[in-house]
């Protein structure tokens, strides 16, 4: 059942999303070869707690960390740990904040400076697909319009669209209805109406769409071990517009490698 939000509740989600965005920004400052993923997790948790929020992911169904950190072929739900980043890695940081009774959720995939042009293109196009999906997420459309828009854009490049993992409603619970698949048909799915708040999060693979779950019960990676990209925003549906509630602004201010300008 969809939980519709009032304007006041959307404002609370927006406040928490600012903490989330700035926590992402603190992580972005630190991403470089040699840093461990555990240090990134520690930085995010410290910032969130110091600013009155709680990490949405920590202890969620037993998840042990504040960030999902997914490197290279890991699609989602990777554990932070002692792994040291390499200059040819890509790394997805997925984070949620619980603040004043409501969650917000966003993700961003970073390339380090040794990443190939092919992988940079995957990241650029996955991020473009996120914003195309947001454009389709307007009152009167259906969730299938979002999925169709994302799928049709990325599949023209030969990429695989993950089926097992989807976007979701966001509110008092981290995962609510409706589901927001990154594939689908126009005019199908749940009707989008004002008061909905949900996360749109394309998870796009360089190769096959197929994924496998590792023995830890969480980590999802591509079956062919090719890289995967993941970008996410939480959005609120208004009568006359769709508002992006979360922000990547602080990431893009603070990350030293301005990778989107490097594409030829």
N, C-alpha and C positions, 0 to 999 in steps of 0.2 A: 504494500500500500504506500502510495506517494505521500510524503509529509510536506505539505505546502508551508512556505515561510512568509511571515509578515514583513513589512518594510523594516520594522524594528529588529527582527531576527536577522534579516540580511545585513543590517548594519553591524550587528555583533559578529557575524561571520567575517565581514570586511575588516573589522578591527583585529580579529585573530589572524586574518590573512596577511596583515601588515607585519605582524610578528614573524609569521612564516616566511614571508618574502625577505625580511632582513636576516633571518637565520640562514636562509639559502645564500644570501650575500656574504655572510661570515664564512661559510664553507667555501664559496667561490674564491675568496682571497687565498685560501690555503692549497688549492689544487695545483699540484706540480709533481714532477717525477720525484720519487723517493719518499713521499709522505704515505703513511699507512692509512687505510680506510677507517681504522678505529679512531685515529686522531680527528678525522672529519666528523665522525659521529659524536665524539666528545664535545667538539666545538658547537655543533648544532644544539645538542641537549643543554649545554650550559647557557647559550643565548636564550633559548625558549624558556627555561626555568627562571632565569634572571629577569625576564620581562612579563612574568605573570601567567604564562601558558604552561601546558603540559604536552609532551610529545605524544601525538595520537597513536603512534605505532608501537611504542614500548609496552610490552606485556600484552599486546593485542593478540588474543588467541595463542599466547605464549611466545610471540616474537621478541627476541632478546635485546633489541636496539631501538634507538630513536630514528635512525635513517634506514631505509632500504638502499643499499649501495650495490649496484650491479655493473660489473666490468665486462666489456667486450661482448662475448656471446651470451652473457646472462641477461635475460629480458627484464625480470623483476625479482624482488624479494631476496636479493643477495644479502648476506650477513656482513657487517663490518668486522674487520679483524686485523691481522698482522701483514696482510698483503700490501706491498709497496708499489705505488703506481709507476708505470713505465711510460716513456715518452711516446710510445706507439699505441697507448691504451685510449679507449673511450670509457667514460664512467657516468652512469646515471645516478643522480641523487633524487630520491623520492622521499618527501617529508610531509607530515601532517601536524597540525597544532590544534589542541583543544583549549578553548578560551571562552569563559563566561557561558559554558553550557553547549557550545557548538564547535564543530570541527571545520577545518579548511585543509585542502590537500593539493599539492602541486609537485611537479617533477621536471627535471631538466637533464639532458645528456650533454656532457662536455667532451670535446676532443682535446687530447694533449697535442703538442706541436708536431709530433712525428707521425700523425695519422695520415693515411693515404687520401688522395683526392676522391677516390671511390667512396670511402667511408664518410668523408666530409659531406659529399653529396647526399648520402643517406640521412645524415643528421639535418641538413638544411631542408630537405624535402619532407622529412617527418615533422619538423617544426612548421613548415608551410601547411602541411595537412592539418595540424592542430587548428590553425587560424581559419582555414577553409571550413573545418567542421564547426567551429564557433559561429561562423557566418550562417551556417545552415540551422543552427540551434536557436530558432526564433519561434515565438508564439504562433500557433497554427500549423506549424510543421510537425513531423513525427520523428521519433528517434531513428527510424530507418533512413531518413533524409541525411542525418549526420553521418551515419555509417557508410551510406552510399557515396557521399561526397569524399570522405577520407579514402575509402577503398579504391574508387575510380581514379583518384589522383595518384596514389602511390603505386598501384599495380601497373600503370603505364610504363614505369621504370623497371619492372620485373621484380619488385620487392614482394615479400610475403607479409600478409596481414594476420597477426596472431588472432586466433578464434577463441581460445580458452579463457582469455582475460579481457575484461571490458571496463569501461567507465561506469560510474555509479552515482546515485544520489548522495548528497552530503548534508549533514545537519546535526541533530543531537546524537546520531550514530555516524560513525565513520563511513559505513557502507549502508546506503538506503536504496529504495526503489526511486526511479527506474534504472534498469541497466542501460548503458550506452555503448553498444557494440561499435567497433571500428570497421564494420562491414554491414551490408544490408541492401534493402531495396527502397526506392523512393515511395513515399506514401504508406509505408508499413511501420508497425511498431506503435509505441505509446505516443499519444498526442502531447505535444509540448504546450504548456499553458503557464500563464503568469503565476509566480509563487514557487515554481520549481527551482531548486538549486542542485546542480550536479557537476561532476568532474568529467571532462572530456580528456581522453589520454591515449592517443595513438601509440601503439607498440608495433613497430615495423621492422622487419628483418631483411637483411641484405640478401639472404637466400630463401630457403623454404619457410613456409608459414608454420611448419610443425615444431612443437616444443616438447621438452621432457622435464620432469621434476626430479631433482636430485634426492639422494637418500635422507638429507636433513629435513625433508618434508616441506620446505619452503622454496628453495632456490629453483627458479625456472630458467632453462637455457634453450637456445635453439638446437634442434636436432642435428643440424649439419655443422654446428659450432662456428657459424659465421656471425658477424656482429649484429646487434639489435639496438635500435634507438627508441627513446621514450620521452615524450614531452606531455605535460599535463597542466591544465588550468581548471579551477573551480569557477563556474559561471552561474549567474542568477538571471532568471527569465522575468522580464518586466513586461508591462502592457505594450510599450512602444520600442523596446530595445532589449538587447542581451548584454549584460554587464559582466566583464571579466573581473571577478572578485579578487583572485590571487594576482601576484605580480612576479615577473622575471626581471624587473628593473634593476634590482640590487645585484643580481647575478651578473648582468651585462655591464654594470658599472665596475664591478670588482674583479671580474675574471680577467687575468692579464692577457690572455691570448684572444684577440679579436677575430675569431675564426670565421665568422660569417663574411668578413671582408676579404678573406683569403681565396675565395672561390673565383676561378678564372672563367 
